[in-house]
Amino acid sequence: MNKAMNMQLIRGEFKAADALDLITQMVHVKIRFHEEHIRQDSSEEDIKYRESRIKQLQKELYELRQRLDRSPSKVKLDGIIKIVGP
């Protein structure tokens, strides 16, 4: 039977600029992860998926930046990673 496990990665209230910085760094880590796999993988399908995912992450980060630029001085972040498996 597979059990789910949650890891509370981030929770709290942050200045908008600090929240954006934190999220930007996390997104950049994920983008680097995909870039490394693009260099290693030979499957065209996998490469296209990863390139698409990178573009999606960049778009979402841009949209978040636009929103936080107009937000109040503080925002709440709650980020949980849900691990499902053995």
N, CA, C and O atoms as CSV, one atom per row, in Angstrom:
chain,resi,resn,atom,element,x,y,z
A,1,MET,N,N,0.836,-1.185,0.000
A,1,MET,CA,C,0.000,0.000,0.000
A,1,MET,C,C,0.883,1.251,0.000
A,1,MET,O,O,1.768,1.391,0.844
A,2,ASN,N,N,0.641,2.148,-0.940
A,2,ASN,CA,C,1.396,3.395,-1.015
A,2,ASN,C,C,0.845,4.409,-0.023
A,2,ASN,O,O,-0.366,4.585,0.112
A,3,LYS,N,N,1.750,5.056,0.653
A,3,LYS,CA,C,1.363,6.099,1.599
A,3,LYS,C,C,1.784,7.441,1.050
A,3,LYS,O,O,2.823,7.575,0.404
A,4,ALA,N,N,0.957,8.431,1.318
A,4,ALA,CA,C,1.320,9.794,0.932
A,4,ALA,C,C,2.021,10.445,2.118
A,4,ALA,O,O,1.695,10.195,3.278
A,5,MET,N,N,2.983,11.279,1.791
A,5,MET,CA,C,3.713,12.021,2.809
A,5,MET,C,C,3.793,13.462,2.344
A,5,MET,O,O,4.068,13.733,1.176
A,6,ASN,N,N,3.552,14.376,3.256
A,6,ASN,CA,C,3.645,15.787,2.926
A,6,ASN,C,C,4.894,16.385,3.543
A,6,ASN,O,O,5.272,16.064,4.669
A,7,MET,N,N,5.523,17.262,2.779
A,7,MET,CA,C,6.677,18.005,3.272
A,7,MET,C,C,6.322,19.481,3.185
A,7,MET,O,O,6.128,20.014,2.092
A,8,GLN,N,N,6.239,20.138,4.327
A,8,GLN,CA,C,5.936,21.570,4.345
A,8,GLN,C,C,7.201,22.316,3.943
A,8,GLN,O,O,8.117,22.481,4.749
A,9,LEU,N,N,7.245,22.761,2.703
A,9,LEU,CA,C,8.440,23.397,2.170
A,9,LEU,C,C,8.536,24.856,2.587
A,9,LEU,O,O,9.617,25.361,2.886
A,10,ILE,N,N,7.402,25.517,2.601
A,10,ILE,CA,C,7.394,26.934,2.961
A,10,ILE,C,C,6.039,27.304,3.536
A,10,ILE,O,O,4.999,26.864,3.046
A,11,ARG,N,N,6.064,28.109,4.568
A,11,ARG,CA,C,4.820,28.611,5.152
A,11,ARG,C,C,5.152,29.884,5.910
A,11,ARG,O,O,6.097,29.926,6.697
A,12,GLY,N,N,4.384,30.893,5.669
A,12,GLY,CA,C,4.574,32.111,6.437
A,12,GLY,C,C,4.150,33.348,5.682
A,12,GLY,O,O,3.664,33.293,4.553
A,13,GLU,N,N,4.354,34.462,6.350
A,13,GLU,CA,C,4.037,35.763,5.769
A,13,GLU,C,C,5.341,36.446,5.404
A,13,GLU,O,O,6.273,36.501,6.206
A,14,PHE,N,N,5.398,36.966,4.183
A,14,PHE,CA,C,6.625,37.544,3.664
A,14,PHE,C,C,6.324,38.881,3.004
A,14,PHE,O,O,5.218,39.107,2.513
A,15,LYS,N,N,7.321,39.769,2.995
A,15,LYS,CA,C,7.213,40.964,2.164
A,15,LYS,C,C,7.087,40.471,0.733
A,15,LYS,O,O,7.675,39.451,0.375
A,16,ALA,N,N,6.338,41.174,-0.079
A,16,ALA,CA,C,6.109,40.750,-1.464
A,16,ALA,C,C,7.431,40.524,-2.194
A,16,ALA,O,O,7.569,39.547,-2.930
A,17,ALA,N,N,8.398,41.412,-1.999
A,17,ALA,CA,C,9.690,41.268,-2.677
A,17,ALA,C,C,10.422,40.013,-2.219
A,17,ALA,O,O,11.039,39.326,-3.033
A,18,ASP,N,N,10.361,39.705,-0.922
A,18,ASP,CA,C,11.013,38.493,-0.409
A,18,ASP,C,C,10.323,37.240,-0.921
A,18,ASP,O,O,10.982,36.259,-1.268
A,19,ALA,N,N,8.987,37.271,-0.970
A,19,ALA,CA,C,8.234,36.124,-1.487
A,19,ALA,C,C,8.595,35.881,-2.945
A,19,ALA,O,O,8.802,34.741,-3.361
A,20,LEU,N,N,8.668,36.959,-3.719
A,20,LEU,CA,C,9.020,36.830,-5.125
A,20,LEU,C,C,10.431,36.283,-5.288
A,20,LEU,O,O,10.673,35.433,-6.145
A,21,ASP,N,N,11.355,36.760,-4.478
A,21,ASP,CA,C,12.734,36.268,-4.540
A,21,ASP,C,C,12.797,34.782,-4.225
A,21,ASP,O,O,13.471,34.027,-4.925
A,22,LEU,N,N,12.108,34.361,-3.189
A,22,LEU,CA,C,12.099,32.954,-2.787
A,22,LEU,C,C,11.513,32.075,-3.883
A,22,LEU,O,O,12.090,31.049,-4.241
A,23,ILE,N,N,10.373,32.479,-4.409
A,23,ILE,CA,C,9.710,31.687,-5.459
A,23,ILE,C,C,10.558,31.678,-6.729
A,23,ILE,O,O,10.664,30.649,-7.397
A,24,THR,N,N,11.159,32.811,-7.064
A,24,THR,CA,C,12.013,32.885,-8.250
A,24,THR,C,C,13.167,31.896,-8.142
A,24,THR,O,O,13.477,31.190,-9.101
A,25,GLN,N,N,13.795,31.847,-6.988
A,25,GLN,CA,C,14.903,30.909,-6.805
A,25,GLN,C,C,14.435,29.461,-6.937
A,25,GLN,O,O,15.132,28.637,-7.530
A,26,MET,N,N,13.264,29.149,-6.390
A,26,MET,CA,C,12.746,27.781,-6.485
A,26,MET,C,C,12.424,27.425,-7.938
A,26,MET,O,O,12.705,26.311,-8.381
A,27,VAL,N,N,11.839,28.362,-8.675
A,27,VAL,CA,C,11.515,28.115,-10.080
A,27,VAL,C,C,12.801,27.924,-10.890
A,27,VAL,O,O,12.861,27.065,-11.769
A,28,HIS,N,N,13.821,28.721,-10.594
A,28,HIS,CA,C,15.084,28.580,-11.319
A,28,HIS,C,C,15.738,27.219,-11.069
A,28,HIS,O,O,16.365,26.657,-11.966
A,29,VAL,N,N,15.593,26.699,-9.870
A,29,VAL,CA,C,16.105,25.356,-9.579
A,29,VAL,C,C,15.372,24.333,-10.453
A,29,VAL,O,O,15.995,23.434,-11.018
A,30,LYS,N,N,14.070,24.475,-10.558
A,30,LYS,CA,C,13.283,23.538,-11.366
A,30,LYS,C,C,13.641,23.659,-12.847
A,30,LYS,O,O,13.714,22.653,-13.553
A,31,ILE,N,N,13.865,24.880,-13.314
A,31,ILE,CA,C,14.261,25.080,-14.715
A,31,ILE,C,C,15.624,24.442,-14.977
A,31,ILE,O,O,15.810,23.779,-15.998
A,32,ARG,N,N,16.572,24.636,-14.066
A,32,ARG,CA,C,17.893,24.008,-14.229
A,32,ARG,C,C,17.769,22.485,-14.254
A,32,ARG,O,O,18.476,21.819,-15.010
A,33,PHE,N,N,16.882,21.935,-13.438
A,33,PHE,CA,C,16.635,20.492,-13.426
A,33,PHE,C,C,16.223,20.025,-14.829
A,33,PHE,O,O,16.754,19.045,-15.350
A,34,HIS,N,N,15.269,20.743,-15.425
A,34,HIS,CA,C,14.810,20.353,-16.770
A,34,HIS,C,C,15.913,20.551,-17.802
A,34,HIS,O,O,16.070,19.724,-18.700
A,35,GLU,N,N,16.679,21.634,-17.689
A,35,GLU,CA,C,17.764,21.879,-18.644
A,35,GLU,C,C,18.814,20.770,-18.584
A,35,GLU,O,O,19.309,20.323,-19.619
A,36,GLU,N,N,19.147,20.336,-17.394
A,36,GLU,CA,C,20.120,19.234,-17.253
A,36,GLU,C,C,19.599,17.969,-17.920
A,36,GLU,O,O,20.355,17.259,-18.583
A,37,HIS,N,N,18.312,17.683,-17.748
A,37,HIS,CA,C,17.751,16.481,-18.354
A,37,HIS,C,C,17.639,16.606,-19.870
A,37,HIS,O,O,17.723,15.606,-20.582
A,38,ILE,N,N,17.451,17.814,-20.362
A,38,ILE,CA,C,17.443,18.007,-21.818
A,38,ILE,C,C,18.809,17.651,-22.385
A,38,ILE,O,O,18.903,17.021,-23.438
A,39,ARG,N,N,19.864,18.052,-21.691
A,39,ARG,CA,C,21.227,17.742,-22.166
A,39,ARG,C,C,21.514,16.234,-22.106
A,39,ARG,O,O,22.319,15.724,-22.885
A,40,GLN,N,N,20.862,15.534,-21.191
A,40,GLN,CA,C,21.139,14.102,-20.997
A,40,GLN,C,C,20.219,13.211,-21.826
A,40,GLN,O,O,20.622,12.129,-22.252
A,41,ASP,N,N,19.002,13.655,-22.055
A,41,ASP,CA,C,18.011,12.801,-22.716
A,41,ASP,C,C,18.142,12.884,-24.227
A,41,ASP,O,O,18.495,13.923,-24.785
A,42,SER,N,N,17.852,11.775,-24.867
A,42,SER,CA,C,17.920,11.763,-26.318
A,42,SER,C,C,16.532,11.670,-26.946
A,42,SER,O,O,16.395,11.834,-28.158
A,43,SER,N,N,15.512,11.412,-26.149
A,43,SER,CA,C,14.159,11.284,-26.671
A,43,SER,C,C,13.616,12.659,-27.063
A,43,SER,O,O,13.534,13.566,-26.235
A,44,GLU,N,N,13.254,12.796,-28.315
A,44,GLU,CA,C,12.724,14.075,-28.800
A,44,GLU,C,C,11.438,14.440,-28.060
A,44,GLU,O,O,11.201,15.610,-27.759
A,45,GLU,N,N,10.620,13.450,-27.772
A,45,GLU,CA,C,9.369,13.680,-27.050
A,45,GLU,C,C,9.639,14.235,-25.646
A,45,GLU,O,O,8.975,15.173,-25.204
A,46,ASP,N,N,10.600,13.658,-24.966
A,46,ASP,CA,C,10.947,14.109,-23.620
A,46,ASP,C,C,11.523,15.530,-23.653
A,46,ASP,O,O,11.205,16.359,-22.800
A,47,ILE,N,N,12.363,15.792,-24.636
A,47,ILE,CA,C,12.960,17.127,-24.767
A,47,ILE,C,C,11.869,18.162,-25.020
A,47,ILE,O,O,11.884,19.235,-24.417
A,48,LYS,N,N,10.930,17.853,-25.899
A,48,LYS,CA,C,9.832,18.785,-26.178
A,48,LYS,C,C,9.002,19.036,-24.923
A,48,LYS,O,O,8.609,20.170,-24.651
A,49,TYR,N,N,8.735,17.972,-24.155
A,49,TYR,CA,C,7.978,18.138,-22.917
A,49,TYR,C,C,8.721,19.075,-21.964
A,49,TYR,O,O,8.124,19.995,-21.404
A,50,ARG,N,N,10.008,18.842,-21.781
A,50,ARG,CA,C,10.791,19.655,-20.843
A,50,ARG,C,C,10.889,21.109,-21.310
A,50,ARG,O,O,10.812,22.028,-20.495
A,51,GLU,N,N,11.055,21.315,-22.591
A,51,GLU,CA,C,11.089,22.687,-23.106
A,51,GLU,C,C,9.755,23.384,-22.876
A,51,GLU,O,O,9.711,24.562,-22.523
A,52,SER,N,N,8.675,22.648,-23.079
A,52,SER,CA,C,7.339,23.192,-22.833
A,52,SER,C,C,7.151,23.533,-21.354
A,52,SER,O,O,6.581,24.570,-21.014
A,53,ARG,N,N,7.627,22.666,-20.498
A,53,ARG,CA,C,7.504,22.892,-19.050
A,53,ARG,C,C,8.320,24.110,-18.624
A,53,ARG,O,O,7.864,24.891,-17.790
A,54,ILE,N,N,9.507,24.283,-19.178
A,54,ILE,CA,C,10.330,25.454,-18.868
A,54,ILE,C,C,9.589,26.732,-19.267
A,54,ILE,O,O,9.546,27.693,-18.499
A,55,LYS,N,N,9.011,26.742,-20.462
A,55,LYS,CA,C,8.260,27.918,-20.916
A,55,LYS,C,C,7.074,28.202,-20.008
A,55,LYS,O,O,6.773,29.359,-19.711
A,56,GLN,N,N,6.398,27.141,-19.568
A,56,GLN,CA,C,5.260,27.307,-18.669
A,56,GLN,C,C,5.715,27.906,-17.331
A,56,GLN,O,O,5.070,28.816,-16.810
A,57,LEU,N,N,6.801,27.408,-16.785
A,57,LEU,CA,C,7.328,27.939,-15.526
A,57,LEU,C,C,7.720,29.410,-15.669
A,57,LEU,O,O,7.451,30.216,-14.779
A,58,GLN,N,N,8.355,29.755,-16.786
A,58,GLN,CA,C,8.754,31.139,-17.018
A,58,GLN,C,C,7.532,32.049,-17.131
A,58,GLN,O,O,7.539,33.166,-16.613
A,59,LYS,N,N,6.490,31.576,-17.804
A,59,LYS,CA,C,5.251,32.349,-17.956
A,59,LYS,C,C,4.587,32.554,-16.602
A,59,LYS,O,O,4.170,33.666,-16.278
A,60,GLU,N,N,4.484,31.496,-15.813
A,60,GLU,CA,C,3.852,31.596,-14.510
A,60,GLU,C,C,4.642,32.524,-13.580
A,60,GLU,O,O,4.053,33.277,-12.805
A,61,LEU,N,N,5.964,32.467,-13.659
A,61,LEU,CA,C,6.794,33.352,-12.843
A,61,LEU,C,C,6.583,34.804,-13.264
A,61,LEU,O,O,6.505,35.688,-12.411
A,62,TYR,N,N,6.493,35.055,-14.552
A,62,TYR,CA,C,6.234,36.407,-15.047
A,62,TYR,C,C,4.888,36.918,-14.520
A,62,TYR,O,O,4.787,38.052,-14.050
A,63,GLU,N,N,3.862,36.073,-14.605
A,63,GLU,CA,C,2.525,36.460,-14.129
A,63,GLU,C,C,2.538,36.720,-12.622
A,63,GLU,O,O,1.895,37.654,-12.143
A,64,LEU,N,N,3.259,35.904,-11.892
A,64,LEU,CA,C,3.371,36.103,-10.445
A,64,LEU,C,C,4.066,37.420,-10.145
A,64,LEU,O,O,3.647,38.163,-9.257
A,65,ARG,N,N,5.124,37.707,-10.884
A,65,ARG,CA,C,5.855,38.966,-10.689
A,65,ARG,C,C,4.919,40.160,-10.919
A,65,ARG,O,O,4.948,41.129,-10.160
A,66,GLN,N,N,4.093,40.087,-11.966
A,66,GLN,CA,C,3.141,41.162,-12.239
A,66,GLN,C,C,2.149,41.324,-11.084
A,66,GLN,O,O,1.821,42.441,-10.684
A,67,ARG,N,N,1.689,40.219,-10.570
A,67,ARG,CA,C,0.715,40.264,-9.471
A,67,ARG,C,C,1.347,40.795,-8.188
A,67,ARG,O,O,0.750,41.633,-7.513
A,68,LEU,N,N,2.530,40.327,-7.844
A,68,LEU,CA,C,3.165,40.763,-6.603
A,68,LEU,C,C,3.617,42.216,-6.673
A,68,LEU,O,O,3.709,42.886,-5.645
A,69,ASP,N,N,3.895,42.702,-7.858
A,69,ASP,CA,C,4.250,44.120,-7.997
A,69,ASP,C,C,3.086,45.022,-7.606
A,69,ASP,O,O,3.291,46.175,-7.228
A,70,ARG,N,N,1.857,44.496,-7.699
A,70,ARG,CA,C,0.667,45.281,-7.355
A,70,ARG,C,C,0.085,44.889,-6.003
A,70,ARG,O,O,-0.968,45.397,-5.616
A,71,SER,N,N,0.746,44.004,-5.289
A,71,SER,CA,C,0.155,43.474,-4.058
A,71,SER,C,C,0.526,44.323,-2.847
A,71,SER,O,O,1.408,45.178,-2.916
A,72,PRO,N,N,-0.161,44.071,-1.741
A,72,PRO,CA,C,0.183,44.766,-0.510
A,72,PRO,C,C,1.600,44.398,-0.067
A,72,PRO,O,O,2.254,43.551,-0.675
A,73,SER,N,N,2.050,45.032,0.972
A,73,SER,CA,C,3.444,44.849,1.378
A,73,SER,C,C,3.761,43.424,1.843
A,73,SER,O,O,4.918,43.007,1.801
A,74,LYS,N,N,2.755,42.681,2.282
A,74,LYS,CA,C,3.003,41.310,2.749
A,74,LYS,C,C,2.066,40.330,2.060
A,74,LYS,O,O,0.919,40.652,1.751
A,75,VAL,N,N,2.582,39.119,1.826
A,75,VAL,CA,C,1.770,38.037,1.267
A,75,VAL,C,C,2.040,36.771,2.072
A,75,VAL,O,O,3.099,36.618,2.681
A,76,LYS,N,N,1.080,35.884,2.063
A,76,LYS,CA,C,1.244,34.600,2.745
A,76,LYS,C,C,1.571,33.535,1.715
A,76,LYS,O,O,0.961,33.478,0.647
A,77,LEU,N,N,2.537,32.695,2.044
A,77,LEU,CA,C,2.905,31.572,1.193
A,77,LEU,C,C,2.671,30.282,1.975
A,77,LEU,O,O,2.946,30.201,3.172
A,78,ASP,N,N,2.165,29.290,1.276
A,78,ASP,CA,C,1.961,27.971,1.868
A,78,ASP,C,C,2.271,26.947,0.789
A,78,ASP,O,O,1.451,26.703,-0.096
A,79,GLY,N,N,3.446,26.351,0.862
A,79,GLY,CA,C,3.859,25.405,-0.170
A,79,GLY,C,C,4.148,24.032,0.416
A,79,GLY,O,O,5.043,23.857,1.243
A,80,ILE,N,N,3.370,23.075,-0.036
A,80,ILE,CA,C,3.502,21.692,0.427
A,80,ILE,C,C,3.863,20.812,-0.753
A,80,ILE,O,O,3.278,20.927,-1.830
A,81,ILE,N,N,4.823,19.938,-0.546
A,81,ILE,CA,C,5.136,18.920,-1.548
A,81,ILE,C,C,4.500,17.624,-1.040
A,81,ILE,O,O,4.748,17.182,0.082
A,82,LYS,N,N,3.679,17.037,-1.897
A,82,LYS,CA,C,3.023,15.779,-1.552
A,82,LYS,C,C,3.755,14.648,-2.261
A,82,LYS,O,O,3.809,14.605,-3.490
A,83,ILE,N,N,4.317,13.735,-1.478
A,83,ILE,CA,C,5.051,12.603,-2.012
A,83,ILE,C,C,4.143,11.378,-1.942
A,83,ILE,O,O,3.674,11.007,-0.866
A,84,VAL,N,N,3.901,10.764,-3.075
A,84,VAL,CA,C,3.043,9.579,-3.119
A,84,VAL,C,C,3.897,8.432,-3.637
A,84,VAL,O,O,4.471,8.524,-4.722
A,85,GLY,N,N,3.980,7.391,-2.896
A,85,GLY,CA,C,4.772,6.250,-3.331
A,85,GLY,C,C,5.168,5.390,-2.151
A,85,GLY,O,O,4.614,5.511,-1.058
A,86,PRO,N,N,6.128,4.528,-2.386
A,86,PRO,CA,C,6.519,3.585,-1.336
A,86,PRO,C,C,7.053,4.270,-0.094
A,86,PRO,O,O,7.420,3.600,0.871
